[in-house]
Amino acid sequence: MTVVALAGCDTVFGLKQADAQLDVAMGDATGNAPAGCPAGFNADGYLFVPDLVNWVAAEQACVAMSSSGSKHVHLAVLDDEVDLLASSGVRPIAMREAWIGLADLLVEGTFQWVSAEPAGAPTTVMWGSSEPNGATQSNCVKENSASGRLDDDTCSDLHPFICECDDFAEDSTHF
């Protein structure tokens, strides 16, 4: 992130501190990524990408990062509420929504994760109020910081996204 400020304003308004906090939230550039993960991932293996893209482009962008390490990268797979909280911690508060690696593209109502990780379906408590609610129009899932929960959305909508680096490869038979 680049911050442009007049001389002295960065100190008065705390811009250097805000820039550093945003860099930490978006991914740990200090080298604390898990072994085998590309630089920029935080210690929990997550990386927030602020680019506004559709769900498929988000997954492709994550997978493209895999070549630079021994681990695999894909949209975030959230095993439980703990993962939901950990992944939401990488997103700047101003970015209210972010794609994760969950969709029901193959069978309506059967949500599957993008990786071969043996993660179960999201628990009821992980979904936002009245979610999922999109029927055949909303097949991809985003994390919503306003509710702290998951929402289904139209896959062609543009959102930032959260990548995860772990031992599990993408499983394209799930979407």
Rosetta blueprint (number, residue, H / E / L):
1 M L
2 T L
3 V L
4 V L
5 A L
6 L L
7 A L
8 G L
9 C H
10 D H
11 T H
12 V H
13 F L
14 G L
15 L H
16 K H
17 Q H
18 A H
19 D H
20 A H
21 Q H
22 L H
23 D H
24 V H
25 A H
26 M H
27 G L
28 D L
29 A L
30 T L
31 G L
32 N L
33 A L
34 P L
35 A L
36 G L
37 C L
38 P L
39 A L
40 G L
41 F L
42 N L
43 A L
44 D L
45 G L
46 Y E
47 L E
48 F E
49 V E
50 P E
51 D E
52 L E
53 V E
54 N L
55 W H
56 V H
57 A H
58 A H
59 E H
60 Q H
61 A H
62 C H
63 V H
64 A H
65 M H
66 S H
67 S H
68 S H
69 G L
70 S L
71 K L
72 H E
73 V E
74 H E
75 L E
76 A L
77 V L
78 L L
79 D L
80 D L
81 E H
82 V H
83 D H
84 L H
85 L H
86 A H
87 S H
88 S H
89 G L
90 V L
91 R L
92 P L
93 I L
94 A L
95 M L
96 R L
97 E E
98 A E
99 W E
100 I E
101 G E
102 L E
103 A E
104 D L
105 L L
106 L L
107 V L
108 E L
109 G L
110 T L
111 F L
112 Q E
113 W E
114 V L
115 S E
116 A L
117 E L
118 P L
119 A L
120 G L
121 A L
122 P L
123 T L
124 T H
125 V H
126 M H
127 W E
128 G L
129 S L
130 S L
131 E L
132 P L
133 N L
134 G L
135 A H
136 T H
137 Q H
138 S L
139 N L
140 C E
141 V E
142 K E
143 E E
144 N E
145 S L
146 A L
147 S L
148 G L
149 R E
150 L E
151 D E
152 D E
153 D E
154 T L
155 C L
156 S L
157 D L
158 L L
159 H E
160 P E
161 F E
162 I E
163 C E
164 E E
165 C E
166 D E
167 D L
168 F L
169 A L
170 E E
171 D L
172 S H
173 T H
174 H H
175 F L
